[in-house]
Amino acid sequence: MFYFFSMPKGKNSLAPNPAEAPLVLSKTDGEKWDDEADVVVVGFGGAGACAALEASSNGARVLVLDRFHGGGATAISGGVYYAGGGTHIQSEAGVTDDADEMFRYLSLEVKGVVSEETLRDFCDTSVDSVTWLEEHGVPFEASLCPYKTSYPTDDYYLYYSGNEGFSPYKDAAKPAPRGHRAKGAGLPGESFYGPLRDSAQRAGIQVEYETRVTRLVVDAQNRVLGVEYRQIEKGLWSQLYRRLNQAGVKVVNYSPQLAANLRERCYQIEANSSAFGRRTAWSSRPVASSTTARW
């Protein structure tokens, strides 16, 4: 049984600095690295899993570093993937759609926050992205919700997840339901994330859990050479850390103060029971980590 106590009044939080300045190396020869990889992915939620799978399928040796135990926001989400342009799910539900209509609608929604080139690519590859997700086990279903709702019941898995049917959007683009909800009861974020995690495991992708990346390692020209991270000792401390974090996630909506106390205990374990200064280098082709690929 675990016992939790509130932080004493006036005591500063042990929460780590989320953005430490990069470590600059003037000479790379002779530096000690704990590991090397072609692609380092920071975070093993839905985006990180997709990035790792895509890199691995292109022949890269991938290393994933996750501060907790995977899942991120995806595993606790509603499991909805916004897709259109004529996915087979839409077609099976009797819905007609194309990438141009999708692009026109989203252009109004994003209001320039996303570049036109990126948005166009997202729309043009939407059908293929759904197929890619299904190939990795994510389950979708063509049961169309007949009414507008913020989130459908377990009877429906395709719905209007945006404002497609309202002015001024419907005047600029033909409305179409594009919310593809992963098949599963309630909020099926795990139904979306779980197959991606399992697919990464089958691909032999190395994942290190309870591992917080602290900063980038760069050279004098500001080129990224690798990352520095801290990893909680495997065994008792990593298991306790995992359980504390999972408990905090479950209770945060009902008892924010208890969740905050649980987080502080996690920060304490990070500070006192993790190896510091471990470094991972990119071996030959440095690339930006995390949230790229099909997400």
MORAPE-V545941 format. One record per backbone hydrogen bond with DSSP energy under -1.0 kcal/mol. CO is the residue of the C=O (numbers start at 0). NH is the residue of the N-H. E is the energy in kcal/mol with one decimal. If there is no record, write none. Layout:
CO&NH&E ; CO&NH&E
This chain:
7&10&-2.0 ; 22&217&-2.8 ; 27&30&-1.8 ; 34&280&-2.4 ; 36&282&-2.2 ; 38&62&-2.3 ; 40&64&-2.7 ; 43&70&-2.4 ; 44&48&-2.5 ; 45&49&-2.1 ; 46&50&-2.6 ; 47&51&-2.5 ; 48&52&-2.5 ; 49&53&-2.5 ; 50&54&-2.3 ; 51&55&-2.5 ; 52&56&-2.3 ; 54&59&-2.1 ; 55&58&-1.9 ; 60&37&-2.0 ; 60&38&-1.9 ; 61&205&-1.1 ; 62&40&-2.6 ; 63&207&-3.0 ; 64&42&-3.0 ; 65&210&-3.0 ; 67&209&-3.1 ; 70&74&-1.8 ; 73&76&-1.6 ; 76&188&-1.3 ; 78&181&-2.8 ; 80&179&-2.5 ; 86&90&-2.3 ; 87&91&-2.4 ; 88&92&-1.3 ; 89&94&-3.0 ; 90&93&-1.6 ; 97&101&-1.9 ; 98&102&-2.4 ; 99&103&-2.4 ; 100&104&-2.2 ; 101&105&-2.5 ; 102&106&-2.2 ; 103&107&-1.2 ; 104&108&-1.6 ; 105&109&-3.0 ; 106&110&-1.1 ; 109&112&-2.1 ; 114&118&-2.6 ; 115&119&-2.6 ; 116&120&-2.1 ; 117&121&-2.4 ; 118&122&-2.2 ; 119&123&-2.7 ; 120&124&-2.0 ; 122&125&-1.1 ; 124&128&-2.3 ; 125&129&-2.0 ; 126&130&-1.8 ; 127&131&-2.6 ; 128&132&-2.5 ; 129&133&-2.4 ; 130&134&-2.3 ; 131&135&-1.1 ; 132&137&-2.3 ; 133&136&-2.0 ; 138&182&-2.9 ; 142&156&-2.3 ; 142&157&-1.7 ; 152&155&-1.7 ; 156&180&-2.5 ; 157&144&-2.9 ; 158&160&-1.2 ; 158&178&-2.5 ; 162&165&-2.0 ; 165&169&-2.1 ; 168&171&-1.0 ; 168&172&-2.1 ; 177&82&-2.5 ; 177&179&-1.1 ; 178&158&-1.5 ; 179&80&-3.0 ; 186&188&-1.4 ; 187&191&-1.1 ; 188&192&-2.8 ; 189&193&-2.8 ; 192&196&-2.4 ; 193&197&-2.7 ; 194&198&-2.3 ; 195&199&-2.1 ; 196&200&-2.1 ; 197&201&-2.3 ; 198&202&-1.6 ; 199&204&-2.1 ; 200&203&-1.4 ; 205&63&-2.6 ; 207&65&-2.6 ; 209&231&-2.5 ; 211&229&-2.4 ; 214&227&-3.1 ; 215&22&-2.8 ; 216&224&-3.6 ; 216&225&-1.7 ; 217&24&-2.9 ; 218&221&-2.1 ; 222&218&-1.9 ; 224&281&-2.5 ; 225&216&-2.8 ; 226&279&-2.5 ; 227&213&-2.5 ; 227&214&-1.4 ; 228&277&-1.4 ; 229&211&-2.5 ; 230&274&-2.7 ; 232&237&-1.2 ; 234&238&-2.2 ; 235&239&-2.5 ; 236&240&-2.6 ; 237&241&-2.1 ; 238&242&-2.2 ; 239&243&-2.6 ; 240&244&-2.3 ; 241&245&-2.5 ; 242&246&-2.4 ; 243&247&-2.2 ; 244&248&-2.2 ; 245&249&-1.8 ; 246&250&-1.7 ; 247&251&-1.2 ; 250&253&-1.3 ; 250&254&-3.4 ; 254&258&-2.3 ; 255&259&-2.3 ; 256&260&-2.2 ; 257&261&-2.3 ; 258&262&-2.2 ; 259&263&-2.0 ; 260&264&-1.8 ; 261&265&-1.8 ; 262&266&-2.6 ; 263&267&-2.1 ; 264&268&-2.0 ; 265&269&-2.5 ; 266&270&-2.3 ; 267&271&-2.1 ; 268&272&-2.8 ; 272&232&-2.6 ; 274&230&-1.2 ; 277&228&-2.8 ; 278&33&-2.3 ; 278&34&-1.0 ; 279&226&-2.3 ; 280&36&-2.0 ; 292&294&-1.6
